Amino acid sequence: MHHVCLEVDDINSALNDLKENKIRPLDPKPKIGAHGLPVVFLHPKDCGGVLVELEERKI
């Protein structure tokens, strides 16, 4: 397994919540991912050694 992807309603809000809890993104801002939706990866050292991707849910 390469990584785990979690869908979120609002990626910027999710990022703010994670930063408040000392969980760092690998990039400062979301980018457009493979599905054409905003994504951001979280630092594995802050996620128990697991690479986590957040993808904003398509509404």
TORDOVEX-758597 format. One line per field, with one value per atom (N, C-alpha, C, O): residue number from 1; residue in one letter; y negated, z negated, x negated. Coordinates in nm, 3 decimals. Example, Ala and Ser with C-alpha at 12.3 -4.5 7.8 and 13.67 -1.06 7.14 Angstrom:
BEGIN
vexkol c(1,1,1,1,2,2,2,2);
kemar c(a,a,a,a,s,s,s,s);
c2 c(0.569,0.450,0.330,0.332,0.225,0.106,-0.003,-0.114);
c3 c(-0.780,-0.780,-0.780,-0.846,-0.708,-0.714,-0.787,-0.804);
c1 c(-1.319,-1.230,-1.320,-1.424,-1.285,-1.367,-1.290,-1.341);
***
This chain:
BEGIN
vexkol c(1,1,1,1,2,2,2,2,3,3,3,3,4,4,4,4,5,5,5,5,6,6,6,6,7,7,7,7,8,8,8,8,9,9,9,9,10,10,10,10,11,11,11,11,12,12,12,12,13,13,13,13,14,14,14,14,15,15,15,15,16,16,16,16,17,17,17,17,18,18,18,18,19,19,19,19,20,20,20,20,21,21,21,21,22,22,22,22,23,23,23,23,24,24,24,24,25,25,25,25,26,26,26,26,27,27,27,27,28,28,28,28,29,29,29,29,30,30,30,30,31,31,31,31,32,32,32,32,33,33,33,33,34,34,34,34,35,35,35,35,36,36,36,36,37,37,37,37,38,38,38,38,39,39,39,39,40,40,40,40,41,41,41,41,42,42,42,42,43,43,43,43,44,44,44,44,45,45,45,45,46,46,46,46,47,47,47,47,48,48,48,48,49,49,49,49,50,50,50,50,51,51,51,51,52,52,52,52,53,53,53,53,54,54,54,54,55,55,55,55,56,56,56,56,57,57,57,57,58,58,58,58,59,59,59,59);
kemar c(m,m,m,m,h,h,h,h,h,h,h,h,v,v,v,v,c,c,c,c,l,l,l,l,e,e,e,e,v,v,v,v,d,d,d,d,d,d,d,d,i,i,i,i,n,n,n,n,s,s,s,s,a,a,a,a,l,l,l,l,n,n,n,n,d,d,d,d,l,l,l,l,k,k,k,k,e,e,e,e,n,n,n,n,k,k,k,k,i,i,i,i,r,r,r,r,p,p,p,p,l,l,l,l,d,d,d,d,p,p,p,p,k,k,k,k,p,p,p,p,k,k,k,k,i,i,i,i,g,g,g,g,a,a,a,a,h,h,h,h,g,g,g,g,l,l,l,l,p,p,p,p,v,v,v,v,v,v,v,v,f,f,f,f,l,l,l,l,h,h,h,h,p,p,p,p,k,k,k,k,d,d,d,d,c,c,c,c,g,g,g,g,g,g,g,g,v,v,v,v,l,l,l,l,v,v,v,v,e,e,e,e,l,l,l,l,e,e,e,e,e,e,e,e,r,r,r,r,k,k,k,k,i,i,i,i);
c2 c(0.116,0.000,-0.123,-0.130,-0.219,-0.341,-0.447,-0.508,-0.471,-0.573,-0.551,-0.468,-0.625,-0.623,-0.759,-0.863,-0.758,-0.882,-0.897,-0.804,-1.016,-1.048,-1.163,-1.263,-1.149,-1.257,-1.354,-1.313,-1.482,-1.586,-1.682,-1.699,-1.746,-1.841,-1.970,-2.025,-2.019,-2.145,-2.125,-2.118,-2.115,-2.081,-2.190,-2.160,-2.317,-2.425,-2.425,-2.450,-2.399,-2.389,-2.270,-2.280,-2.158,-2.039,-2.067,-2.026,-2.136,-2.171,-2.260,-2.240,-2.357,-2.445,-2.365,-2.387,-2.273,-2.190,-2.104,-2.091,-2.047,-1.961,-2.042,-1.997,-2.159,-2.243,-2.283,-2.290,-2.308,-2.340,-2.223,-2.242,-2.102,-1.981,-1.931,-1.815,-2.022,-1.994,-1.885,-1.816,-1.869,-1.775,-1.858,-1.941,-1.834,-1.917,-1.862,-1.741,-1.950,-1.908,-1.904,-1.974,-1.823,-1.821,-1.946,-1.991,-2.001,-2.125,-2.227,-2.188,-2.355,-2.455,-2.474,-2.513,-2.447,-2.466,-2.341,-2.271,-2.313,-2.200,-2.220,-2.332,-2.108,-2.108,-2.025,-1.951,-2.035,-1.954,-1.815,-1.800,-1.714,-1.577,-1.502,-1.563,-1.371,-1.285,-1.285,-1.263,-1.311,-1.311,-1.451,-1.472,-1.547,-1.685,-1.760,-1.863,-1.708,-1.768,-1.812,-1.758,-1.910,-1.955,-1.842,-1.774,-1.826,-1.726,-1.787,-1.884,-1.727,-1.761,-1.635,-1.559,-1.614,-1.501,-1.548,-1.660,-1.463,-1.495,-1.424,-1.316,-1.485,-1.432,-1.298,-1.291,-1.193,-1.062,-1.060,-0.985,-1.142,-1.144,-1.192,-1.160,-1.268,-1.318,-1.227,-1.250,-1.122,-1.032,-0.886,-0.796,-0.864,-0.727,-0.653,-0.530,-0.725,-0.662,-0.633,-0.572,-0.676,-0.650,-0.778,-0.886,-0.765,-0.877,-0.890,-0.798,-1.006,-1.030,-1.142,-1.246,-1.119,-1.218,-1.264,-1.182,-1.393,-1.447,-1.490,-1.555,-1.454,-1.494,-1.559,-1.501,-1.679,-1.748,-1.677,-1.650,-1.649,-1.576,-1.662,-1.782,-1.597,-1.663,-1.676,-1.578,-1.796,-1.819,-1.825,-1.843);
c3 c(0.000,0.000,0.000,-0.076,0.084,0.094,-0.003,-0.073,-0.009,-0.099,-0.123,-0.057,-0.218,-0.249,-0.210,-0.238,-0.144,-0.103,-0.179,-0.187,-0.236,-0.307,-0.237,-0.203,-0.216,-0.158,-0.268,-0.377,-0.237,-0.331,-0.256,-0.134,-0.331,-0.270,-0.228,-0.122,-0.311,-0.288,-0.322,-0.439,-0.220,-0.242,-0.319,-0.399,-0.296,-0.367,-0.515,-0.600,-0.547,-0.686,-0.754,-0.868,-0.684,-0.738,-0.764,-0.867,-0.672,-0.689,-0.811,-0.887,-0.830,-0.947,-1.076,-1.170,-1.082,-1.201,-1.227,-1.342,-1.121,-1.138,-1.183,-1.269,-1.125,-1.164,-1.312,-1.380,-1.361,-1.503,-1.592,-1.709,-1.537,-1.610,-1.574,-1.597,-1.516,-1.486,-1.381,-1.382,-1.291,-1.179,-1.056,-1.013,-0.999,-0.889,-0.752,-0.730,-0.660,-0.520,-0.453,-0.495,-0.349,-0.273,-0.186,-0.162,-0.140,-0.063,-0.138,-0.204,-0.129,-0.204,-0.157,-0.236,-0.030,0.025,0.102,0.157,0.106,0.186,0.334,0.384,0.403,0.548,0.611,0.541,0.741,0.810,0.833,0.890,0.785,0.792,0.916,1.010,0.915,1.030,1.070,1.187,0.976,1.008,1.039,1.052,1.052,1.082,0.962,0.976,0.842,0.717,0.633,0.648,0.543,0.457,0.362,0.302,0.351,0.262,0.188,0.233,0.075,0.002,-0.072,-0.122,-0.079,-0.151,-0.286,-0.299,-0.386,-0.522,-0.550,-0.496,-0.634,-0.665,-0.738,-0.842,-0.685,-0.750,-0.895,-0.977,-0.927,-1.065,-1.164,-1.282,-1.116,-1.201,-1.200,-1.273,-1.117,-1.100,-1.125,-1.057,-1.223,-1.259,-1.151,-1.145,-1.066,-0.960,-0.833,-0.740,-0.828,-0.712,-0.629,-0.683,-0.498,-0.408,-0.390,-0.342,-0.429,-0.422,-0.322,-0.322,-0.237,-0.139,-0.178,-0.211,-0.173,-0.187,-0.049,0.025,-0.014,0.115,0.087,0.019,0.141,0.120,0.199,0.318,0.130,0.191,0.298,0.280,0.407,0.514,0.472,0.435,0.477,0.433,0.551,0.533);
c1 c(-0.085,0.000,-0.091,-0.187,-0.058,-0.138,-0.091,-0.172,0.041,0.094,0.243,0.306,0.298,0.440,0.497,0.437,0.614,0.679,0.809,0.890,0.830,0.952,1.023,0.960,1.153,1.232,1.275,1.314,1.266,1.310,1.403,1.392,1.494,1.587,1.517,1.546,1.425,1.355,1.208,1.171,1.125,0.984,0.910,0.822,0.945,0.875,0.911,0.825,1.035,1.078,1.011,0.965,1.005,0.938,0.790,0.736,0.725,0.584,0.563,0.468,0.650,0.639,0.653,0.576,0.748,0.767,0.643,0.600,0.587,0.469,0.347,0.271,0.328,0.215,0.224,0.122,0.346,0.364,0.324,0.288,0.330,0.292,0.153,0.119,0.072,-0.070,-0.090,-0.191,0.006,-0.009,-0.039,0.041,-0.157,-0.208,-0.172,-0.180,-0.131,-0.115,-0.252,-0.344,-0.264,-0.391,-0.404,-0.516,-0.293,-0.292,-0.206,-0.110,-0.238,-0.163,-0.018,0.068,0.008,0.142,0.185,0.100,0.316,0.364,0.334,0.323,0.320,0.299,0.410,0.480,0.426,0.525,0.466,0.358,0.539,0.492,0.540,0.593,0.520,0.549,0.696,0.728,0.786,0.930,0.982,1.103,0.890,0.930,0.983,1.048,0.956,1.004,0.885,0.775,0.905,0.796,0.751,0.833,0.619,0.560,0.441,0.381,0.409,0.288,0.243,0.326,0.113,0.057,0.005,-0.045,0.019,-0.026,-0.158,-0.185,-0.239,-0.371,-0.358,-0.292,-0.419,-0.410,-0.460,-0.407,-0.558,-0.609,-0.503,-0.509,-0.405,-0.298,-0.175,-0.079,-0.180,-0.064,-0.102,-0.054,-0.186,-0.223,-0.299,-0.293,-0.372,-0.450,-0.371,-0.424,-0.245,-0.160,-0.147,-0.123,-0.162,-0.139,0.013,0.078,0.067,0.211,0.239,0.172,0.337,0.380,0.521,0.607,0.544,0.679,0.726,0.652,0.847,0.905,1.040,1.125,1.058,1.185,1.295,1.281,1.403,1.514,1.582,1.601,1.617,1.690,1.836,1.900,1.887,2.026,2.120,2.240);
***
